[in-house]
Amino acid sequence: MSLRQLHLLGSPVLRQRAHEVAGVDEGVRALIADLYETMRAAKGVGLASNQIGVARRVAVVSVENEGEFPLINPVIVERDGKQVGEEGCLSIPDIYADVERAERLVVETLDESGARKRIEAAGYLARAIQHEIDHLDGILFLDRIGPLKRRRLLADWKKSRRGADGHLKDVVPEGASRL
């Protein structure tokens, strides 16, 4: 397991549709472990592999009291209802907006052993899963809001990044110091 750098808005890999995983092997399990470690250190509830620069259809989700699991080649097979709620993204720090998502969904995915699995989710867990699957499709939550709000948030993002170089961010675990 190792902490990975986060790719930030502007990194081309965030707009790439991730490639299907041919089979679950030690490399995929190591990627999952890195995703969990990086997500936890960054205090997220989900992380997709392209957010750490790997264009493979692998993500992890961890919602307190609701579940924690990897998503490998996930496909939404059912969705019902609508919910609107605030979303943010580890790849676009400090930018938030209300996004409409399905209230309930069913996802088919592979688990860490390579077995096909169905996951039913509602509410916040459903929101987190949809957000991560969007990442795997090269879609950001900003793409799901109106053009005026998007322009304002992108202007805020550019302003916050003034003087910053590149599109990578180190993740530092809580309690660790930056040298």
LINJO-V644918 format. One record per residue. D_CENTER is the distance of its C-alpha to the mean C-alpha in Angstrom with 2 decimals. Layout:
# LINJO-V644918
d_center=<D_CENTER:D_CENTER>
This chain:
# LINJO-V644918
d_center=<18.40:17.58:15.46:13.82:13.69:10.67:11.05:11.74:12.59:15.44:14.34:15.23:12.68:9.95:12.47:13.29:13.00:12.15:15.31:16.18:16.91:20.70:21.03:19.61:21.46:21.53:19.38:16.49:17.19:17.27:13.87:12.55:14.68:13.41:9.71:11.21:13.57:11.41:9.02:12.41:14.17:11.87:12.17:8.66:8.21:4.98:3.58:4.05:7.66:8.27:6.78:9.75:11.94:12.20:12.29:12.39:11.03:9.64:6.66:7.59:8.02:10.85:12.65:16.10:18.95:16.94:15.47:13.47:12.87:11.33:10.60:12.75:13.77:12.70:14.89:15.38:19.16:20.03:19.03:21.36:21.94:20.18:18.63:17.95:16.10:14.75:11.14:9.98:7.20:7.60:8.34:10.88:12.53:15.12:14.57:14.32:15.50:16.40:14.67:16.38:14.78:16.65:18.07:18.24:17.00:17.74:15.51:17.21:15.56:17.04:17.24:17.89:21.47:20.78:22.08:20.95:19.72:19.28:17.13:18.27:16.34:17.34:16.66:13.81:12.52:12.73:10.87:7.82:8.19:8.87:5.99:3.79:7.26:7.74:5.61:7.86:10.63:10.43:10.09:9.00:9.89:13.06:14.13:14.56:17.08:20.69:21.97:23.88:21.15:18.81:21.70:22.32:18.80:18.75:22.19:21.07:18.32:21.02:23.44:21.27:20.76:24.49:25.85:22.58:22.52:19.90:16.17:15.38:15.07:16.40:14.96:18.04:18.44:20.30:23.97:23.78:25.51:24.72:27.64>
